[in-house]
Amino acid sequence: MAAVFQFPFAPVVGQTTRRRQQIRSSADRQALFSRIAPVYDDLNDVLSLGQHRIWKRMAVNWSGAKEGNNVLDLCCGSGDLAFLLSQKVGLNGEVTGLDFSREQLIVASKRQQLRAKPCYRNLKWVEGDAINLPYPDCYFDAITMGYGLRNVIDKYKAMKEVYRVLKPGSKASILDFNKSTDGFMTSIQGWMIDNIVVPVAAGYGLTEEYRYLKSSIQEFLTGEELEHLALESGFSSARHYEVGGGLMGNLVATR
């Protein structure tokens, strides 16, 4: 079954240059993820040695999604978490993958059409804005977000939106790089980005796009700060788990 596209938000118009530049605005980040869309999945496998698949399964399990649920994968990218959610909720459930990058959604749609499992018929792809979700209050049974919150300009507003569209008692599971408070772990993470991630990305012509990763982590929130953010957004409880040896983290927040 072909993926269902809904484009309630206008895509960003205009070209961005490839020279070194500050990635600051939402439009900058949208353009970045559109540029890396064609090789995003391949690079994830290479750079994590396939471990990202384990972390994503953990994130989906923490979401509490189950058979028949209506769930959202926010900042879905090329759809990894959405496909896992699809298996969880089955044919009687519904999965929406929402992202601000049309190019990433096109990749997700093509992946869906190549997969044979019947449950993938419950997937649809929506181009949208994480800080202005096009859904009514208390609409979803579970929400996941993989490597998305770090790239949202207004993180508080995004968390408020996640809270708003979740049903009472439901969970949001948010996976991302961990901003460690341990200096040694931070130095290891920085060394890996400088000496492994960026050089590998350079082979794909994406040096500047992946150099941005280091600064985005430095500007992100620690696990404790993410817990506080969730509670300030209205969630009744929040806990941040370090995974991948402390390189990654997963926030689990209950409405």
C-alpha atoms as an extended CHARMM CRD file, in Angstrom:
* protein
*
       255  EXT
         1         1  MET       CA              0.0000000000        0.0000000000        0.0000000000  PROA      1               0.0000000000
         2         2  ALA       CA              1.3820000000        3.3870000000       -0.8860000000  PROA      2               0.0000000000
         3         3  ALA       CA              2.1520000000        5.7190000000        1.9690000000  PROA      3               0.0000000000
         4         4  VAL       CA             -0.3270000000        8.4790000000        2.7190000000  PROA      4               0.0000000000
         5         5  PHE       CA              1.2130000000       11.9380000000        2.5830000000  PROA      5               0.0000000000
         6         6  GLN       CA             -0.3600000000       14.9580000000        4.2100000000  PROA      6               0.0000000000
         7         7  PHE       CA              1.4550000000       18.2760000000        3.8280000000  PROA      7               0.0000000000
         8         8  PRO       CA             -0.3590000000       20.8120000000        6.0150000000  PROA      8               0.0000000000
         9         9  PHE       CA              2.7750000000       22.9270000000        6.3540000000  PROA      9               0.0000000000
        10        10  ALA       CA              4.5920000000       24.6510000000        3.5290000000  PROA      10              0.0000000000
        11        11  PRO       CA              8.1230000000       23.3640000000        2.8760000000  PROA      11              0.0000000000
        12        12  VAL       CA             11.0390000000       25.7320000000        3.2040000000  PROA      12              0.0000000000
        13        13  VAL       CA             11.8430000000       27.3910000000       -0.1020000000  PROA      13              0.0000000000
        14        14  GLY       CA             15.3470000000       28.2960000000       -1.2710000000  PROA      14              0.0000000000
        15        15  GLN       CA             18.8060000000       26.7880000000       -1.4720000000  PROA      15              0.0000000000
        16        16  THR       CA             21.3890000000       26.7600000000        1.3010000000  PROA      16              0.0000000000
        17        17  THR       CA             25.1070000000       26.9700000000        0.6950000000  PROA      17              0.0000000000
        18        18  ARG       CA             27.5070000000       24.1540000000        1.4890000000  PROA      18              0.0000000000
        19        19  ARG       CA             30.2090000000       26.3150000000        3.0610000000  PROA      19              0.0000000000
        20        20  ARG       CA             30.7600000000       26.1870000000        6.8070000000  PROA      20              0.0000000000
        21        21  GLN       CA             27.9130000000       27.9790000000        8.5360000000  PROA      21              0.0000000000
        22        22  GLN       CA             26.1510000000       28.1830000000       11.8690000000  PROA      22              0.0000000000
        23        23  ILE       CA             23.1430000000       25.8650000000       12.0730000000  PROA      23              0.0000000000
        24        24  ARG       CA             20.8360000000       27.9720000000       14.1860000000  PROA      24              0.0000000000
        25        25  SER       CA             17.3460000000       28.3870000000       12.7900000000  PROA      25              0.0000000000
        26        26  SER       CA             14.6680000000       25.7740000000       12.1930000000  PROA      26              0.0000000000
        27        27  ALA       CA             15.0680000000       26.3780000000        8.4590000000  PROA      27              0.0000000000
        28        28  ASP       CA             18.8150000000       25.6550000000        8.7160000000  PROA      28              0.0000000000
        29        29  ARG       CA             18.1320000000       22.3580000000       10.4360000000  PROA      29              0.0000000000
        30        30  GLN       CA             15.3820000000       21.4290000000        8.0160000000  PROA      30              0.0000000000
        31        31  ALA       CA             17.7390000000       22.0130000000        5.1040000000  PROA      31              0.0000000000
        32        32  LEU       CA             20.4760000000       19.9750000000        6.7810000000  PROA      32              0.0000000000
        33        33  PHE       CA             18.2720000000       16.9120000000        7.2830000000  PROA      33              0.0000000000
        34        34  SER       CA             16.9610000000       17.1870000000        3.7530000000  PROA      34              0.0000000000
        35        35  ARG       CA             20.5320000000       17.1000000000        2.4100000000  PROA      35              0.0000000000
        36        36  ILE       CA             21.5160000000       14.0050000000        4.3810000000  PROA      36              0.0000000000
        37        37  ALA       CA             18.2580000000       12.1010000000        3.6720000000  PROA      37              0.0000000000
        38        38  PRO       CA             19.5980000000        9.9270000000        0.7930000000  PROA      38              0.0000000000
        39        39  VAL       CA             22.4160000000        8.4180000000        2.9150000000  PROA      39              0.0000000000
        40        40  TYR       CA             20.9950000000        8.8350000000        6.4400000000  PROA      40              0.0000000000
        41        41  ASP       CA             20.2160000000        5.1460000000        7.0050000000  PROA      41              0.0000000000
        42        42  ASP       CA             23.5110000000        3.8920000000        5.6050000000  PROA      42              0.0000000000
        43        43  LEU       CA             25.4820000000        6.3140000000        7.7680000000  PROA      43              0.0000000000
        44        44  ASN       CA             23.5470000000        5.3270000000       10.9050000000  PROA      44              0.0000000000
        45        45  ASP       CA             24.4950000000        1.6900000000       10.3580000000  PROA      45              0.0000000000
        46        46  VAL       CA             28.1410000000        2.4670000000        9.6700000000  PROA      46              0.0000000000
        47        47  LEU       CA             28.6640000000        4.9940000000       12.4560000000  PROA      47              0.0000000000
        48        48  SER       CA             26.9110000000        2.9900000000       15.1960000000  PROA      48              0.0000000000
        49        49  LEU       CA             28.0130000000       -0.4540000000       13.9500000000  PROA      49              0.0000000000
        50        50  GLY       CA             24.3100000000       -1.2650000000       13.8120000000  PROA      50              0.0000000000
        51        51  GLN       CA             23.7780000000       -0.4920000000       17.5080000000  PROA      51              0.0000000000
        52        52  HSD       CA             21.2410000000        2.2440000000       16.7360000000  PROA      52              0.0000000000
        53        53  ARG       CA             18.7380000000       -0.5040000000       15.9290000000  PROA      53              0.0000000000
        54        54  ILE       CA             18.9860000000       -1.8350000000       19.4960000000  PROA      54              0.0000000000
        55        55  TRP       CA             18.5660000000        1.6310000000       21.0080000000  PROA      55              0.0000000000
        56        56  LYS       CA             15.5290000000        2.2990000000       18.8420000000  PROA      56              0.0000000000
        57        57  ARG       CA             13.8880000000       -0.9680000000       19.8950000000  PROA      57              0.0000000000
        58        58  MET       CA             14.4560000000        0.0310000000       23.5050000000  PROA      58              0.0000000000
        59        59  ALA       CA             12.8320000000        3.4140000000       22.8560000000  PROA      59              0.0000000000
        60        60  VAL       CA              9.7600000000        1.7880000000       21.2950000000  PROA      60              0.0000000000
        61        61  ASN       CA              9.4450000000       -0.6730000000       24.1890000000  PROA      61              0.0000000000
        62        62  TRP       CA              9.6190000000        2.1810000000       26.6950000000  PROA      62              0.0000000000
        63        63  SER       CA              6.7770000000        3.9650000000       24.8770000000  PROA      63              0.0000000000
        64        64  GLY       CA              4.3140000000        1.3110000000       26.0390000000  PROA      64              0.0000000000
        65        65  ALA       CA              2.7280000000        1.0790000000       22.5790000000  PROA      65              0.0000000000
        66        66  LYS       CA              0.5440000000       -2.0050000000       22.1770000000  PROA      66              0.0000000000
        67        67  GLU       CA             -1.8680000000       -3.7320000000       19.8290000000  PROA      67              0.0000000000
        68        68  GLY       CA             -4.5750000000       -1.4650000000       18.4450000000  PROA      68              0.0000000000
        69        69  ASN       CA             -3.0080000000        1.8070000000       19.6300000000  PROA      69              0.0000000000
        70        70  ASN       CA             -2.9190000000        5.0890000000       17.7410000000  PROA      70              0.0000000000
        71        71  VAL       CA              0.7090000000        6.2590000000       18.0140000000  PROA      71              0.0000000000
        72        72  LEU       CA              2.9600000000        9.0480000000       16.7640000000  PROA      72              0.0000000000
        73        73  ASP       CA              6.6230000000        8.9390000000       15.8030000000  PROA      73              0.0000000000
        74        74  LEU       CA              7.6360000000       12.5840000000       16.0240000000  PROA      74              0.0000000000
        75        75  CYS       CA             10.6260000000       13.7960000000       13.9830000000  PROA      75              0.0000000000
        76        76  CYS       CA             10.4100000000       10.4010000000       12.3120000000  PROA      76              0.0000000000
        77        77  GLY       CA             13.1420000000       10.9070000000        9.7080000000  PROA      77              0.0000000000
        78        78  SER       CA             13.3290000000        7.9040000000        7.4100000000  PROA      78              0.0000000000
        79        79  GLY       CA             10.9730000000        5.9000000000        9.6010000000  PROA      79              0.0000000000
        80        80  ASP       CA             12.9790000000        3.4390000000       11.7220000000  PROA      80              0.0000000000
        81        81  LEU       CA             10.9580000000        3.9670000000       14.9020000000  PROA      81              0.0000000000
        82        82  ALA       CA              7.6860000000        4.1870000000       12.9700000000  PROA      82              0.0000000000
        83        83  PHE       CA              8.2700000000        0.7590000000       11.4130000000  PROA      83              0.0000000000
        84        84  LEU       CA              8.9670000000       -0.7240000000       14.8440000000  PROA      84              0.0000000000
        85        85  LEU       CA              5.8260000000        0.9090000000       16.2330000000  PROA      85              0.0000000000
        86        86  SER       CA              3.8530000000       -0.5360000000       13.3240000000  PROA      86              0.0000000000
        87        87  GLN       CA              4.8110000000       -4.0300000000       14.4110000000  PROA      87              0.0000000000
        88        88  LYS       CA              3.7460000000       -3.2100000000       17.9780000000  PROA      88              0.0000000000
        89        89  VAL       CA              0.2750000000       -1.8380000000       17.1960000000  PROA      89              0.0000000000
        90        90  GLY       CA             -0.5710000000       -4.2270000000       14.3530000000  PROA      90              0.0000000000
        91        91  LEU       CA             -3.2050000000       -3.9150000000       11.6530000000  PROA      91              0.0000000000
        92        92  ASN       CA             -5.7890000000       -2.6580000000       14.1290000000  PROA      92              0.0000000000
        93        93  GLY       CA             -3.5560000000        0.2000000000       15.1750000000  PROA      93              0.0000000000
        94        94  GLU       CA             -2.3650000000        3.3260000000       13.4150000000  PROA      94              0.0000000000
        95        95  VAL       CA              1.0940000000        4.8840000000       13.1720000000  PROA      95              0.0000000000
        96        96  THR       CA              1.7870000000        8.4390000000       12.0630000000  PROA      96              0.0000000000
        97        97  GLY       CA              5.3330000000        9.4440000000       11.2070000000  PROA      97              0.0000000000
        98        98  LEU       CA              5.7260000000       13.2240000000       11.2900000000  PROA      98              0.0000000000
        99        99  ASP       CA              8.7940000000       15.1810000000       10.1980000000  PROA      99              0.0000000000
       100       100  PHE       CA              9.6600000000       18.6400000000        8.8880000000  PROA      100             0.0000000000
       101       101  SER       CA             11.8430000000       17.2470000000        6.0860000000  PROA      101             0.0000000000
       102       102  ARG       CA              9.9010000000       16.2300000000        2.9880000000  PROA      102             0.0000000000
       103       103  GLU       CA             12.9880000000       14.4570000000        1.6370000000  PROA      103             0.0000000000
       104       104  GLN       CA             13.1910000000       12.2550000000        4.7440000000  PROA      104             0.0000000000
       105       105  LEU       CA              9.4900000000       11.4330000000        4.4090000000  PROA      105             0.0000000000
       106       106  ILE       CA              9.9480000000       10.4600000000        0.7690000000  PROA      106             0.0000000000
       107       107  VAL       CA             12.6870000000        8.0280000000        1.8370000000  PROA      107             0.0000000000
       108       108  ALA       CA             10.3660000000        6.6300000000        4.5450000000  PROA      108             0.0000000000
       109       109  SER       CA              7.5500000000        6.1940000000        2.0310000000  PROA      109             0.0000000000
       110       110  LYS       CA              9.7940000000        4.3440000000       -0.4070000000  PROA      110             0.0000000000
       111       111  ARG       CA             10.9930000000        2.0540000000        2.3930000000  PROA      111             0.0000000000
       112       112  GLN       CA              7.3740000000        1.3230000000        3.3080000000  PROA      112             0.0000000000
       113       113  GLN       CA              6.5140000000        0.3300000000       -0.2530000000  PROA      113             0.0000000000
       114       114  LEU       CA              9.4400000000       -2.1150000000       -0.3350000000  PROA      114             0.0000000000
       115       115  ARG       CA              8.3960000000       -3.9200000000        2.8490000000  PROA      115             0.0000000000
       116       116  ALA       CA              5.9900000000       -6.8360000000        2.7650000000  PROA      116             0.0000000000
       117       117  LYS       CA              4.6400000000       -7.1050000000        6.3240000000  PROA      117             0.0000000000
       118       118  PRO       CA              0.8750000000       -6.4810000000        6.3790000000  PROA      118             0.0000000000
       119       119  CYS       CA              1.1690000000       -4.3310000000        9.5000000000  PROA      119             0.0000000000
       120       120  TYR       CA              3.0240000000       -1.6600000000        7.5210000000  PROA      120             0.0000000000
       121       121  ARG       CA             -0.2790000000       -0.7620000000        5.9040000000  PROA      121             0.0000000000
       122       122  ASN       CA             -1.0870000000        1.1070000000        9.1300000000  PROA      122             0.0000000000
       123       123  LEU       CA              1.6010000000        3.7390000000        8.4590000000  PROA      123             0.0000000000
       124       124  LYS       CA              1.1230000000        7.2400000000        7.1260000000  PROA      124             0.0000000000
       125       125  TRP       CA              3.6290000000       10.0690000000        6.7380000000  PROA      125             0.0000000000
       126       126  VAL       CA              2.9180000000       13.7050000000        7.5420000000  PROA      126             0.0000000000
       127       127  GLU       CA              5.0340000000       16.7780000000        6.9240000000  PROA      127             0.0000000000
       128       128  GLY       CA              4.6510000000       18.9600000000        9.9940000000  PROA      128             0.0000000000
       129       129  ASP       CA              6.1180000000       21.0310000000       12.7890000000  PROA      129             0.0000000000
       130       130  ALA       CA              6.9920000000       19.5390000000       16.1900000000  PROA      130             0.0000000000
       131       131  ILE       CA              6.0250000000       22.7470000000       17.9760000000  PROA      131             0.0000000000
       132       132  ASN       CA              2.6360000000       23.0160000000       16.2650000000  PROA      132             0.0000000000
       133       133  LEU       CA              1.1930000000       19.5250000000       15.9260000000  PROA      133             0.0000000000
       134       134  PRO       CA             -1.9500000000       19.2520000000       13.7440000000  PROA      134             0.0000000000
       135       135  TYR       CA             -3.8310000000       17.0040000000       16.1960000000  PROA      135             0.0000000000
       136       136  PRO       CA             -6.4610000000       17.4980000000       18.9070000000  PROA      136             0.0000000000
       137       137  ASP       CA             -5.7500000000       17.1290000000       22.6120000000  PROA      137             0.0000000000
       138       138  CYS       CA             -5.3920000000       13.6230000000       24.0710000000  PROA      138             0.0000000000
       139       139  TYR       CA             -5.1850000000       11.9930000000       20.6380000000  PROA      139             0.0000000000
       140       140  PHE       CA             -2.3020000000        9.4730000000       20.8210000000  PROA      140             0.0000000000
       141       141  ASP       CA             -1.7470000000        6.3880000000       22.9880000000  PROA      141             0.0000000000
       142       142  ALA       CA              2.0510000000        6.6910000000       22.7610000000  PROA      142             0.0000000000
       143       143  ILE       CA              4.6800000000        8.9500000000       21.2200000000  PROA      143             0.0000000000
       144       144  THR       CA              8.2840000000        8.2970000000       20.2700000000  PROA      144             0.0000000000
       145       145  MET       CA             10.9570000000       10.7230000000       19.1380000000  PROA      145             0.0000000000
       146       146  GLY       CA             14.3640000000        9.5650000000       17.9430000000  PROA      146             0.0000000000
       147       147  TYR       CA             17.1720000000       12.1250000000       17.6440000000  PROA      147             0.0000000000
       148       148  GLY       CA             14.6610000000       14.9080000000       17.1820000000  PROA      148             0.0000000000
       149       149  LEU       CA             14.2850000000       16.9690000000       20.3650000000  PROA      149             0.0000000000
       150       150  ARG       CA             17.9250000000       18.0640000000       20.2280000000  PROA      150             0.0000000000
       151       151  ASN       CA             17.2420000000       19.6430000000       16.8470000000  PROA      151             0.0000000000
       152       152  VAL       CA             14.0810000000       21.5100000000       17.8380000000  PROA      152             0.0000000000
       153       153  ILE       CA             14.6810000000       25.1960000000       18.5140000000  PROA      153             0.0000000000
       154       154  ASP       CA             11.9850000000       25.5710000000       21.1950000000  PROA      154             0.0000000000
       155       155  LYS       CA             12.2800000000       22.3800000000       23.2440000000  PROA      155             0.0000000000
       156       156  TYR       CA              9.8290000000       23.4710000000       25.9190000000  PROA      156             0.0000000000
       157       157  LYS       CA              7.1190000000       24.1770000000       23.3510000000  PROA      157             0.0000000000
       158       158  ALA       CA              7.7910000000       20.8290000000       21.6650000000  PROA      158             0.0000000000
       159       159  MET       CA              7.4160000000       18.9960000000       24.9810000000  PROA      159             0.0000000000
       160       160  LYS       CA              4.2220000000       20.9140000000       25.7160000000  PROA      160             0.0000000000
       161       161  GLU       CA              2.8570000000       19.7630000000       22.3650000000  PROA      161             0.0000000000
       162       162  VAL       CA              3.8330000000       16.1470000000       23.0830000000  PROA      162             0.0000000000
       163       163  TYR       CA              2.0510000000       16.4230000000       26.4270000000  PROA      163             0.0000000000
       164       164  ARG       CA             -1.0240000000       18.0070000000       24.8380000000  PROA      164             0.0000000000
       165       165  VAL       CA             -1.6400000000       15.3290000000       22.2100000000  PROA      165             0.0000000000
       166       166  LEU       CA             -0.9440000000       12.3670000000       24.5130000000  PROA      166             0.0000000000
       167       167  LYS       CA             -3.7920000000       10.6410000000       26.2880000000  PROA      167             0.0000000000
       168       168  PRO       CA             -3.7270000000       10.7220000000       30.1230000000  PROA      168             0.0000000000
       169       169  GLY       CA             -1.5340000000        7.9480000000       31.5180000000  PROA      169             0.0000000000
       170       170  SER       CA              0.2750000000        7.4680000000       28.1930000000  PROA      170             0.0000000000
       171       171  LYS       CA              4.0240000000        7.7360000000       27.6450000000  PROA      171             0.0000000000
       172       172  ALA       CA              6.4750000000        9.6070000000       25.4620000000  PROA      172             0.0000000000
       173       173  SER       CA              9.8000000000        7.9200000000       24.8000000000  PROA      173             0.0000000000
       174       174  ILE       CA             12.5320000000       10.2480000000       23.5590000000  PROA      174             0.0000000000
       175       175  LEU       CA             15.8640000000        8.8430000000       22.3530000000  PROA      175             0.0000000000
       176       176  ASP       CA             18.8740000000       11.0430000000       21.6310000000  PROA      176             0.0000000000
       177       177  PHE       CA             22.5610000000       11.5490000000       22.2170000000  PROA      177             0.0000000000
       178       178  ASN       CA             23.3340000000       11.8170000000       25.9100000000  PROA      178             0.0000000000
       179       179  LYS       CA             24.8440000000       15.0570000000       27.1630000000  PROA      179             0.0000000000
       180       180  SER       CA             26.9080000000       13.5560000000       29.9390000000  PROA      180             0.0000000000
       181       181  THR       CA             27.9600000000       15.4100000000       33.0770000000  PROA      181             0.0000000000
       182       182  ASP       CA             31.0250000000       13.1690000000       33.2000000000  PROA      182             0.0000000000
       183       183  GLY       CA             34.0090000000       14.9730000000       31.6900000000  PROA      183             0.0000000000
       184       184  PHE       CA             35.6860000000       11.7430000000       30.6030000000  PROA      184             0.0000000000
       185       185  MET       CA             32.5810000000       10.5070000000       28.7680000000  PROA      185             0.0000000000
       186       186  THR       CA             32.1590000000       13.9140000000       27.1440000000  PROA      186             0.0000000000
       187       187  SER       CA             35.7480000000       13.8310000000       25.8730000000  PROA      187             0.0000000000
       188       188  ILE       CA             35.2510000000       10.3120000000       24.4550000000  PROA      188             0.0000000000
       189       189  GLN       CA             32.0640000000       11.3930000000       22.7110000000  PROA      189             0.0000000000
       190       190  GLY       CA             33.7920000000       14.4620000000       21.2500000000  PROA      190             0.0000000000
       191       191  TRP       CA             36.8010000000       12.4160000000       20.1020000000  PROA      191             0.0000000000
       192       192  MET       CA             34.5210000000        9.9090000000       18.3510000000  PROA      192             0.0000000000
       193       193  ILE       CA             32.6630000000       12.6670000000       16.5030000000  PROA      193             0.0000000000
       194       194  ASP       CA             35.8780000000       14.4210000000       15.4220000000  PROA      194             0.0000000000
       195       195  ASN       CA             37.8520000000       11.3160000000       14.4860000000  PROA      195             0.0000000000
       196       196  ILE       CA             35.2300000000        8.8130000000       13.3400000000  PROA      196             0.0000000000
       197       197  VAL       CA             31.8670000000       10.4020000000       12.5820000000  PROA      197             0.0000000000
       198       198  VAL       CA             33.0210000000       13.4680000000       10.6450000000  PROA      198             0.0000000000
       199       199  PRO       CA             35.7130000000       11.6550000000        8.5870000000  PROA      199             0.0000000000
       200       200  VAL       CA             33.2390000000        8.9240000000        7.6090000000  PROA      200             0.0000000000
       201       201  ALA       CA             30.5970000000       11.5130000000        6.7130000000  PROA      201             0.0000000000
       202       202  ALA       CA             33.2280000000       13.3150000000        4.6350000000  PROA      202             0.0000000000
       203       203  GLY       CA             33.2950000000       10.2650000000        2.3750000000  PROA      203             0.0000000000
       204       204  TYR       CA             29.6690000000       11.0470000000        1.5440000000  PROA      204             0.0000000000
       205       205  GLY       CA             30.3800000000       14.7360000000        1.0310000000  PROA      205             0.0000000000
       206       206  LEU       CA             28.6750000000       15.6560000000        4.3090000000  PROA      206             0.0000000000
       207       207  THR       CA             31.5150000000       17.0040000000        6.4520000000  PROA      207             0.0000000000
       208       208  GLU       CA             29.7900000000       20.1760000000        7.6220000000  PROA      208             0.0000000000
       209       209  GLU       CA             26.4500000000       18.4710000000        8.1440000000  PROA      209             0.0000000000
       210       210  TYR       CA             27.9400000000       16.0120000000       10.6320000000  PROA      210             0.0000000000
       211       211  ARG       CA             30.3240000000       18.4830000000       12.2310000000  PROA      211             0.0000000000
       212       212  TYR       CA             27.1520000000       20.1720000000       13.4810000000  PROA      212             0.0000000000
       213       213  LEU       CA             26.4800000000       17.0820000000       15.6240000000  PROA      213             0.0000000000
       214       214  LYS       CA             29.0990000000       18.0040000000       18.2340000000  PROA      214             0.0000000000
       215       215  SER       CA             27.7950000000       21.5150000000       18.8460000000  PROA      215             0.0000000000
       216       216  SER       CA             24.1960000000       20.2910000000       18.9280000000  PROA      216             0.0000000000
       217       217  ILE       CA             25.0580000000       17.8720000000       21.7470000000  PROA      217             0.0000000000
       218       218  GLN       CA             26.9660000000       20.5690000000       23.6500000000  PROA      218             0.0000000000
       219       219  GLU       CA             23.8910000000       22.8090000000       23.4310000000  PROA      219             0.0000000000
       220       220  PHE       CA             21.4850000000       19.9920000000       24.4040000000  PROA      220             0.0000000000
       221       221  LEU       CA             20.1130000000       19.2180000000       27.8750000000  PROA      221             0.0000000000
       222       222  THR       CA             21.5390000000       16.7610000000       30.3910000000  PROA      222             0.0000000000
       223       223  GLY       CA             19.4000000000       13.8280000000       31.5130000000  PROA      223             0.0000000000
       224       224  GLU       CA             18.4160000000       15.6530000000       34.6890000000  PROA      224             0.0000000000
       225       225  GLU       CA             17.5320000000       18.7770000000       32.7270000000  PROA      225             0.0000000000
       226       226  LEU       CA             15.3740000000       16.7140000000       30.3530000000  PROA      226             0.0000000000
       227       227  GLU       CA             13.5080000000       15.2520000000       33.3260000000  PROA      227             0.0000000000
       228       228  HSD       CA             12.8720000000       18.7650000000       34.6490000000  PROA      228             0.0000000000
       229       229  LEU       CA             11.7460000000       19.9140000000       31.1980000000  PROA      229             0.0000000000
       230       230  ALA       CA              9.1850000000       17.1160000000       31.0200000000  PROA      230             0.0000000000
       231       231  LEU       CA              7.8250000000       17.8710000000       34.4920000000  PROA      231             0.0000000000
       232       232  GLU       CA              7.6160000000       21.5930000000       33.7300000000  PROA      232             0.0000000000
       233       233  SER       CA              5.6780000000       20.7010000000       30.5610000000  PROA      233             0.0000000000
       234       234  GLY       CA              3.0230000000       18.9740000000       32.6420000000  PROA      234             0.0000000000
       235       235  PHE       CA              4.0860000000       15.3090000000       32.7070000000  PROA      235             0.0000000000
       236       236  SER       CA              3.3700000000       13.5070000000       35.9730000000  PROA      236             0.0000000000
       237       237  SER       CA              6.6690000000       11.6320000000       35.9550000000  PROA      237             0.0000000000
       238       238  ALA       CA              9.8830000000       11.5390000000       33.9470000000  PROA      238             0.0000000000
       239       239  ARG       CA             13.0200000000        9.4140000000       34.0160000000  PROA      239             0.0000000000
       240       240  HSD       CA             16.1170000000        9.5620000000       31.8340000000  PROA      240             0.0000000000
       241       241  TYR       CA             18.0620000000        6.3610000000       31.1270000000  PROA      241             0.0000000000
       242       242  GLU       CA             21.6190000000        6.2550000000       29.8170000000  PROA      242             0.0000000000
       243       243  VAL       CA             22.1210000000        3.6310000000       27.1020000000  PROA      243             0.0000000000
       244       244  GLY       CA             24.9280000000        2.6620000000       24.7710000000  PROA      244             0.0000000000
       245       245  GLY       CA             27.5300000000        2.9900000000       27.4910000000  PROA      245             0.0000000000
       246       246  GLY       CA             26.3540000000        6.5080000000       28.2740000000  PROA      246             0.0000000000
       247       247  LEU       CA             26.6990000000        7.7800000000       24.7090000000  PROA      247             0.0000000000
       248       248  MET       CA             22.9250000000        7.7910000000       24.2480000000  PROA      248             0.0000000000
       249       249  GLY       CA             20.0140000000        8.6080000000       26.5160000000  PROA      249             0.0000000000
       250       250  ASN       CA             16.2870000000        7.9190000000       26.5800000000  PROA      250             0.0000000000
       251       251  LEU       CA             13.7310000000       10.0650000000       28.3620000000  PROA      251             0.0000000000
       252       252  VAL       CA             10.5190000000        8.3160000000       29.3880000000  PROA      252             0.0000000000
       253       253  ALA       CA              7.7700000000       10.7530000000       30.4020000000  PROA      253             0.0000000000
       254       254  THR       CA              4.2650000000        9.7840000000       31.5560000000  PROA      254             0.0000000000
       255       255  ARG       CA              1.3250000000       12.1620000000       31.0930000000  PROA      255             0.0000000000
